[in-house]
Amino acid sequence: MVVGNIILRLRGSLEFKCQLDSTDVPHVQKVISRTFEALGSQVKAESLVLGLCSSPVFLWPNKGGHATAGEISPNRPCKDLQQLIQTDDQESSSRKSAKKDKKNPPAGIINLTLMTEVTETGVLSVAPTLLRERKKHHLLQTTLPMDCVVSVPSSESISVVCGTLVGALCSQLGDMEKVALRHMKGTALLIPQPFHFLLPAPVGLVTVVYPAGVPDSQLETRRKELHSLFELPDNRPYLRRANALHFPDEPYKDGYLRNPHVHLNHPVLENGKPYLVQGTYSYHHYMQDRMDDNGWGCAYRSLQTICSWFQQQGYVERAVPSHKEIQQALVEVGDKQGSFLGSRQWIGSIEVAAVLDQLLGVTSKIMFVSQGSELASKGRELANHFLSEGTPIMIGGGVLAHTILGVAWSETTGQIRYLILDPHYTGAEDLQVITDKGWCGWKGPEFWDQNAYYNLCLPQRPKTI
């Protein structure tokens, strides 16, 4: 996304409804295309209305950007729309109490709702006519979830932005038509769903439509086409559903914190630079998920954090495994006896690697360190791991396990700091406490037991899209 631009996100629904006189494939395709064409005319009509979220303002994009707010003219810059969005501080005390948990959208994002006027001016000149026809028909009806995102300069006029949004709606309807026709099964229409992705420069923000109900594993051919179109590497996912852009005004629904390390400042080392985990992970720690694992579950939690990384990068679709599923996997591979199930026995880096292989199909490298003091000499290897693989590392030594999210390392002086995510935390999902108290923080070489041996599990990225 371009610095200085504003993101406008338009969401709403359009009713898709058509009548099929036969199940003949050419006839079905023709009727579906005609219905999408009619919807395209609908979004170009003067009756289309855009509602500015958290505001009493409405815009008529096909009337030159006319707005209900008299002080907002179509020629004003679109950034002025942000001034009309109500914040909690601007609401009356009665509305504050009703919306005390409301999150204000971050600056730079304007949310709009797609609407249509249902009444028209004037008086009907003729009485309605009813026509009854005795004939078998098949009614095809669904709701299309429209979700358009555009990035525009903050100085762009409201009228031009309105035209851009209408163009985005028309383009998305065209993409939905292609997906609907490609994945038709008889007269069953799979709902086309839009997803937004922030791709590496110079591509930036793109929207891709996928059919609902079709797993990512069956959409590889389409992803290959898109990787070629956008000149993306063919060895890692960029366009799976899990890679979709998460907008900052949308809270995660599972309750886990994401990437607490991004709120930390990097340590300053002479000629040093940070090498960090790539992508998104969830912070898993003691006492979550109604599981009292205080004192024995640190490696399980570190493993869960690693699994969340593979899930949220789109490599796997399965949920993060529970303690029970982790133990079951170790029994299935022959690493543990049946009595291990339901126990409070610790696991280490070797077991973490075995579970990643068994449940996710992910291979790992194991790094052995005979004593903690030797970890200071592993800067180059750890830096290379975060450059090439970018996955969280599980480290176990003595009776403790931690997750390494990165290193700050100086090639000239050998100085090193470790970015540690501590699974021993037992408190609430309070970002400030977690960062201020060092549960996620930078640690020096003295953090490790200098005389204990350590094993590190370095998960490797699968080569796939």
C-alpha positions as CSV (number, residue, x, y, z in Angstrom):
1,M,0.0,0.0,0.0
2,V,1.3,3.4,-1.0
3,V,2.3,5.8,1.8
4,G,-0.2,8.7,2.0
5,N,-3.0,6.8,0.4
6,I,-6.3,6.1,1.9
7,I,-8.0,2.6,1.9
8,L,-11.7,2.6,1.1
9,R,-13.5,-0.7,1.8
10,L,-17.0,-1.1,0.4
11,R,-19.0,-4.1,1.6
12,G,-22.6,-5.2,1.1
13,S,-24.7,-7.8,-0.7
14,L,-26.4,-8.1,-4.0
15,E,-29.3,-10.5,-4.6
16,F,-28.6,-12.9,-7.4
17,K,-31.8,-14.4,-8.8
18,C,-32.6,-16.0,-12.1
19,Q,-35.1,-18.4,-13.5
20,L,-34.0,-21.5,-15.5
21,D,-36.3,-22.9,-18.1
22,S,-34.1,-26.0,-18.6
23,T,-30.9,-27.6,-17.2
24,D,-29.2,-27.5,-20.5
25,V,-25.6,-26.2,-19.9
26,P,-25.5,-23.5,-22.6
27,H,-28.9,-22.2,-21.4
28,V,-27.8,-22.2,-17.8
29,Q,-24.6,-20.3,-18.6
30,K,-26.4,-17.8,-20.8
31,V,-29.0,-17.0,-18.1
32,I,-26.3,-16.7,-15.4
33,S,-24.2,-14.3,-17.5
34,R,-27.4,-12.3,-18.3
35,T,-28.1,-12.0,-14.6
36,F,-24.6,-10.8,-13.8
37,E,-25.0,-8.3,-16.6
38,A,-28.2,-7.0,-15.0
39,L,-26.4,-6.7,-11.6
40,G,-23.7,-4.7,-13.4
41,S,-26.4,-2.3,-14.6
42,Q,-27.8,-2.1,-11.1
43,V,-24.5,-0.9,-9.6
44,K,-24.3,1.8,-12.3
45,A,-27.8,3.1,-11.6
46,E,-28.5,6.3,-9.9
47,S,-30.3,4.4,-7.1
48,L,-27.0,3.0,-5.8
49,V,-26.1,4.4,-2.4
50,L,-22.9,4.2,-0.3
51,G,-23.3,4.6,3.4
52,L,-20.3,6.0,5.3
53,C,-19.9,3.7,8.3
54,S,-20.2,5.2,11.8
55,S,-21.7,8.3,10.2
56,P,-25.0,9.7,9.0
57,V,-23.6,10.5,5.6
58,F,-24.8,8.8,2.4
59,L,-23.2,9.1,-1.1
60,W,-24.8,8.6,-4.5
61,P,-21.8,7.5,-6.6
62,N,-23.6,7.6,-9.9
63,K,-24.9,11.1,-9.2
64,G,-21.4,12.6,-9.2
65,G,-20.7,11.8,-5.6
66,H,-23.7,13.8,-4.2
67,A,-23.9,13.4,-0.4
68,T,-26.5,14.0,2.3
69,A,-24.0,16.1,4.2
70,G,-24.3,19.6,2.7
71,E,-20.8,20.6,3.7
72,I,-19.3,17.7,1.7
73,S,-19.2,18.6,-2.0
74,P,-18.1,16.0,-4.6
75,N,-15.0,18.1,-5.3
76,R,-13.7,17.8,-1.8
77,P,-10.7,15.5,-1.1
78,C,-11.8,12.0,0.1
79,K,-9.8,12.4,3.3
80,D,-12.5,14.8,4.4
81,L,-14.8,11.9,4.8
82,Q,-12.8,10.8,7.8
83,Q,-13.8,13.9,9.6
84,L,-17.5,12.8,9.4
85,I,-16.9,9.4,11.0
86,Q,-18.1,9.5,14.6
87,T,-15.7,8.4,17.3
88,D,-16.6,7.3,20.8
89,D,-15.5,10.6,22.2
90,Q,-18.0,12.4,19.9
91,E,-21.0,10.3,20.9
92,S,-23.4,11.2,23.6
93,S,-23.1,9.6,27.0
94,S,-26.1,7.4,26.4
95,R,-24.6,6.0,23.2
96,K,-21.2,5.6,24.8
97,S,-22.7,3.3,27.4
98,A,-24.3,1.2,24.7
99,K,-21.1,1.1,22.6
100,K,-18.4,1.1,25.2
101,D,-16.6,-1.8,23.5
102,K,-16.6,-0.3,20.0
103,K,-13.3,0.0,18.3
104,N,-12.7,3.1,16.3
105,P,-11.4,2.4,12.8
106,P,-7.7,3.3,12.3
107,A,-6.8,6.4,10.3
108,G,-6.3,5.6,6.7
109,I,-9.2,3.2,6.3
110,I,-12.7,4.3,5.4
111,N,-15.5,1.7,5.6
112,L,-18.6,2.0,3.4
113,T,-21.8,0.0,3.1
114,L,-23.4,-0.9,-0.2
115,M,-27.1,0.1,-0.4
116,T,-29.8,0.7,-3.0
117,E,-32.7,3.1,-3.0
118,V,-36.0,1.0,-3.1
119,T,-38.4,3.9,-3.7
120,E,-38.5,6.2,-6.7
121,T,-40.0,9.6,-7.2
122,G,-43.1,10.1,-9.2
123,V,-46.5,8.4,-9.4
124,L,-47.2,5.2,-11.2
125,S,-49.2,6.0,-14.4
126,V,-50.6,2.5,-14.9
127,A,-51.9,-0.3,-12.8
128,P,-49.7,-3.4,-12.3
129,T,-50.3,-6.4,-14.5
130,L,-50.1,-10.0,-13.2
131,L,-49.3,-12.8,-15.6
132,R,-49.7,-16.5,-14.6
133,E,-47.8,-19.1,-16.6
134,R,-48.2,-22.9,-16.1
135,K,-44.6,-24.1,-16.7
136,K,-41.9,-25.8,-14.7
137,H,-39.0,-23.6,-13.7
138,H,-35.9,-23.8,-11.6
139,L,-35.2,-20.8,-9.5
140,L,-31.6,-20.0,-8.8
141,Q,-31.1,-17.6,-5.9
142,T,-28.3,-16.6,-3.7
143,T,-26.6,-13.6,-2.1
144,L,-23.4,-12.3,-3.5
145,P,-21.0,-11.0,-0.7
146,M,-19.5,-7.9,-2.3
147,D,-16.3,-6.7,-0.8
148,C,-14.3,-4.1,-2.7
149,V,-11.1,-2.4,-1.6
150,V,-9.4,0.5,-3.3
151,S,-6.3,2.5,-2.4
152,V,-6.4,6.1,-3.5
153,P,-4.4,9.3,-2.8
154,S,-5.9,11.1,0.2
155,S,-6.2,14.2,-2.0
156,E,-8.4,12.5,-4.6
157,S,-11.9,14.0,-5.0
158,I,-14.9,12.3,-3.6
159,S,-16.5,12.1,-7.1
160,V,-13.5,10.4,-8.6
161,V,-13.3,8.0,-5.7
162,C,-17.0,7.1,-6.1
163,G,-16.3,6.3,-9.7
164,T,-13.4,4.1,-8.7
165,L,-15.6,2.2,-6.3
166,V,-18.3,1.6,-8.9
167,G,-15.6,0.4,-11.3
168,A,-14.4,-2.0,-8.6
169,L,-17.9,-3.3,-8.1
170,C,-18.3,-4.0,-11.8
171,S,-14.9,-5.7,-12.0
172,Q,-15.7,-7.9,-9.0
173,L,-19.0,-8.9,-10.5
174,G,-17.1,-9.9,-13.7
175,D,-14.7,-12.0,-11.6
176,M,-17.6,-13.6,-9.7
177,E,-19.3,-14.5,-13.0
178,K,-16.1,-16.3,-14.2
179,V,-15.8,-18.2,-10.9
180,A,-19.6,-19.1,-10.9
181,L,-19.4,-20.5,-14.5
182,R,-16.1,-22.3,-13.9
183,H,-17.4,-24.1,-10.8
184,M,-21.0,-24.8,-11.8
185,K,-22.3,-28.2,-10.9
186,G,-25.5,-28.8,-12.8
187,T,-27.8,-26.0,-11.5
188,A,-25.9,-25.6,-8.2
189,L,-24.2,-22.3,-8.0
190,L,-21.2,-22.0,-5.6
191,I,-21.1,-18.6,-3.9
192,P,-18.1,-16.6,-5.2
193,Q,-16.3,-15.0,-2.3
194,P,-13.7,-12.2,-2.6
195,F,-10.4,-12.1,-0.6
196,H,-7.9,-9.3,-0.4
197,F,-4.2,-9.9,-0.5
198,L,-1.3,-7.6,0.1
199,L,1.4,-8.8,-2.3
200,P,5.1,-7.8,-2.4
201,A,6.0,-4.6,-4.2
202,P,5.3,-3.5,-6.9
203,V,2.0,-5.4,-7.0
204,G,0.5,-4.3,-3.7
205,L,-3.2,-4.8,-2.9
206,V,-5.2,-7.2,-5.1
207,T,-8.6,-9.0,-4.8
208,V,-9.2,-12.6,-5.8
209,V,-12.5,-14.4,-6.0
210,Y,-12.7,-18.0,-4.9
211,P,-15.7,-20.4,-4.8
212,A,-17.1,-21.1,-1.4
213,G,-16.8,-24.7,-0.3
214,V,-13.9,-25.6,-2.6
215,P,-10.7,-26.1,-0.5
216,D,-7.4,-24.5,-1.2
217,S,-6.0,-27.9,-2.2
218,Q,-8.4,-27.9,-5.2
219,L,-7.5,-24.4,-6.3
220,E,-3.8,-24.9,-7.1
221,T,-4.3,-24.5,-10.8
222,R,-5.9,-21.1,-10.3
223,R,-3.1,-20.0,-7.9
224,K,-0.5,-21.0,-10.4
225,E,-2.1,-18.8,-13.0
226,L,-2.2,-15.9,-10.5
227,H,1.5,-16.5,-9.4
228,S,2.5,-16.2,-13.0
229,L,0.3,-13.1,-13.6
230,F,1.8,-11.3,-10.6
231,E,5.3,-12.7,-11.1
232,L,5.3,-14.3,-7.6
233,P,7.8,-16.9,-6.4
234,D,6.5,-20.5,-6.9
235,N,7.9,-21.9,-3.6
236,R,5.6,-20.4,-1.0
237,P,1.9,-19.5,-0.6
238,Y,0.8,-15.9,-1.2
239,L,-2.8,-16.4,-2.4
240,R,-4.3,-19.0,-0.1
241,R,-7.3,-18.0,1.9
242,A,-5.2,-17.9,5.1
243,N,-2.9,-15.3,3.4
244,A,-5.8,-12.9,3.0
245,L,-5.2,-9.4,4.4
246,H,-6.4,-8.9,7.9
247,F,-7.7,-5.4,8.3
248,P,-6.7,-3.6,11.6
249,D,-10.3,-2.7,12.4
250,E,-11.3,-6.4,12.5
251,P,-10.5,-8.2,15.7
252,Y,-9.5,-11.8,15.7
253,K,-12.3,-14.0,16.9
254,D,-10.3,-16.7,18.6
255,G,-8.9,-14.5,21.4
256,Y,-5.2,-15.1,20.8
257,L,-2.7,-12.3,20.4
258,R,-1.0,-12.0,17.0
259,N,2.6,-10.9,16.6
260,P,3.2,-9.1,19.9
261,H,6.9,-8.6,18.9
262,V,6.0,-6.0,16.3
263,H,5.4,-3.6,19.2
264,L,9.0,-3.8,20.4
265,N,12.0,-1.7,19.5
266,H,14.9,-3.5,18.0
267,P,18.1,-3.6,20.1
268,V,21.0,-1.4,18.9
269,L,24.2,-3.3,18.1
270,E,27.3,-2.1,16.4
271,N,26.9,-3.0,12.7
272,G,24.1,-5.3,13.8
273,K,20.7,-5.9,12.1
274,P,17.6,-7.8,13.1
275,Y,16.6,-11.1,11.5
276,L,12.9,-11.8,12.3
277,V,10.1,-14.4,11.9
278,Q,8.2,-13.8,8.6
279,G,4.5,-13.6,8.6
280,T,1.8,-14.1,11.4
281,Y,1.6,-16.4,14.4
282,S,-0.5,-16.6,17.5
283,Y,0.9,-16.4,21.0
284,H,0.2,-19.6,22.9
285,H,1.1,-19.9,26.5
286,Y,0.3,-21.6,29.8
287,M,-3.3,-21.8,31.0
288,Q,-5.0,-21.1,27.7
289,D,-7.9,-23.2,26.2
290,R,-9.1,-24.1,29.7
291,M,-6.0,-26.3,30.1
292,D,-4.0,-26.1,33.3
293,D,-0.5,-27.0,32.0
294,N,1.4,-24.7,34.3
295,G,4.8,-26.3,35.0
296,W,4.8,-28.9,32.3
297,G,3.3,-27.6,29.0
298,C,5.8,-25.0,27.8
299,A,7.0,-27.1,24.9
300,Y,3.4,-27.9,23.9
301,R,2.7,-24.2,23.8
302,S,5.8,-23.4,21.8
303,L,4.7,-26.1,19.3
304,Q,1.2,-24.6,19.1
305,T,2.7,-21.2,18.3
306,I,4.7,-22.8,15.5
307,C,1.6,-24.7,14.2
308,S,-0.3,-21.4,14.2
309,W,2.4,-19.9,12.0
310,F,2.0,-22.7,9.4
311,Q,-1.7,-22.4,9.5
312,Q,-1.8,-18.6,9.1
313,Q,0.7,-18.7,6.3
314,G,-1.6,-21.0,4.4
315,Y,0.6,-24.1,4.5
316,V,-2.0,-26.2,6.3
317,E,-5.7,-25.9,6.8
318,R,-6.0,-27.9,10.0
319,A,-6.5,-26.2,13.4
320,V,-3.7,-25.8,15.9
321,P,-3.4,-29.2,17.8
322,S,-4.5,-29.6,21.4
323,H,-2.3,-31.2,24.1
324,K,-4.2,-34.4,23.6
325,E,-3.7,-34.4,19.8
326,I,0.0,-33.7,20.3
327,Q,0.3,-36.6,22.6
328,Q,-1.8,-38.9,20.3
329,A,0.6,-38.0,17.4
330,L,3.6,-39.0,19.4
331,V,2.0,-42.3,20.3
332,E,1.1,-42.9,16.7
333,V,4.7,-42.4,15.5
334,G,6.0,-44.8,18.1
335,D,7.8,-42.1,20.1
336,K,5.7,-42.7,23.2
337,Q,3.7,-45.5,24.9
338,G,0.0,-45.5,25.3
339,S,0.4,-44.5,28.9
340,F,1.6,-41.1,27.7
341,L,-1.9,-40.1,26.7
342,G,-3.5,-37.8,29.2
343,S,-0.2,-37.4,31.2
344,R,1.7,-34.3,32.2
345,Q,5.0,-35.4,30.8
346,W,7.3,-32.9,29.2
347,I,8.3,-33.0,25.6
348,G,11.4,-31.6,23.9
349,S,12.6,-30.4,20.5
350,I,12.8,-33.9,19.1
351,E,9.2,-34.6,19.9
352,V,8.2,-31.2,18.5
353,A,9.8,-32.1,15.2
354,A,8.1,-35.5,15.2
355,V,4.7,-33.9,15.7
356,L,5.2,-31.3,13.0
357,D,6.1,-34.1,10.6
358,Q,3.2,-36.3,11.6
359,L,0.4,-33.7,11.8
360,L,1.5,-31.0,9.3
361,G,4.0,-32.8,7.0
362,V,6.6,-30.3,8.0
363,T,10.3,-31.3,8.3
364,S,12.7,-29.7,10.7
365,K,16.4,-29.3,11.3
366,I,17.7,-30.0,14.8
367,M,20.5,-27.9,16.2
368,F,22.4,-29.3,19.2
369,V,24.2,-27.1,21.6
370,S,26.2,-28.8,24.4
371,Q,26.0,-25.8,26.7
372,G,24.1,-22.5,26.8
373,S,27.3,-20.5,26.4
374,E,27.7,-21.8,22.9
375,L,24.4,-20.2,21.7
376,A,26.2,-16.9,21.4
377,S,28.3,-18.4,18.5
378,K,25.2,-19.5,16.6
379,G,24.3,-16.0,15.3
380,R,25.0,-16.7,11.6
381,E,23.1,-19.9,11.6
382,L,20.1,-18.4,13.3
383,A,20.1,-15.3,11.1
384,N,20.3,-17.5,8.0
385,H,17.3,-19.5,9.2
386,F,15.1,-16.4,9.6
387,L,16.3,-15.1,6.2
388,S,15.5,-18.3,4.3
389,E,12.8,-20.0,6.3
390,G,11.3,-17.3,8.6
391,T,9.6,-19.8,10.9
392,P,9.6,-19.6,14.7
393,I,12.2,-21.8,16.4
394,M,11.5,-24.0,19.5
395,I,14.4,-24.2,21.9
396,G,14.4,-26.6,24.8
397,G,17.1,-26.9,27.5
398,G,17.1,-28.1,31.1
399,V,13.4,-28.0,32.2
400,L,12.4,-25.0,30.1
401,A,11.2,-24.4,26.5
402,H,10.9,-21.1,24.7
403,T,10.2,-19.8,21.2
404,I,12.8,-17.8,19.3
405,L,11.2,-15.3,17.0
406,G,14.4,-13.7,15.7
407,V,17.9,-12.5,16.5
408,A,19.7,-9.2,16.3
409,W,23.3,-10.0,15.3
410,S,26.4,-8.2,14.3
411,E,28.6,-10.0,11.8
412,T,31.6,-7.9,12.7
413,T,31.5,-8.0,16.5
414,G,29.5,-11.2,17.0
415,Q,27.2,-9.5,19.4
416,I,23.8,-11.1,19.5
417,R,20.3,-10.7,21.1
418,Y,17.4,-13.1,21.0
419,L,13.8,-12.2,20.5
420,I,12.0,-14.6,22.9
421,L,8.3,-15.5,23.1
422,D,7.9,-17.0,26.6
423,P,5.2,-19.8,26.8
424,H,5.4,-19.7,30.7
425,Y,3.1,-16.6,30.9
426,T,-0.1,-17.4,32.8
427,G,-2.0,-14.1,32.5
428,A,-4.6,-12.5,30.3
429,E,-4.1,-11.5,26.7
430,D,-2.8,-8.1,27.7
431,L,-0.3,-6.8,25.1
432,Q,1.1,-4.1,27.3
433,V,1.8,-6.5,30.2
434,I,3.3,-9.1,27.8
435,T,5.7,-6.6,26.2
436,D,6.5,-4.4,29.3
437,K,7.2,-7.4,31.5
438,G,9.4,-9.2,28.9
439,W,7.1,-12.2,28.2
440,C,7.8,-11.2,24.6
441,G,11.1,-9.4,24.5
442,W,14.8,-9.2,23.5
443,K,17.2,-11.2,25.7
444,G,21.0,-11.3,25.9
445,P,23.2,-14.4,25.9
446,E,23.0,-14.5,29.7
447,F,19.3,-15.5,29.4
448,W,20.3,-19.0,28.7
449,D,21.6,-21.4,31.4
450,Q,25.3,-21.3,30.5
451,N,26.0,-24.9,31.5
452,A,22.8,-26.7,30.3
453,Y,22.6,-28.3,26.9
454,Y,20.0,-27.1,24.4
455,N,18.2,-28.6,21.4
456,L,16.7,-26.3,18.8
457,C,13.9,-27.3,16.4
458,L,14.2,-25.2,13.2
459,P,11.0,-26.0,11.1
460,Q,11.5,-25.8,7.3
461,R,9.0,-24.2,4.9
462,P,7.4,-26.7,2.5
463,K,8.0,-25.8,-1.2
464,T,4.4,-25.2,-2.3
465,I,2.0,-22.5,-3.4
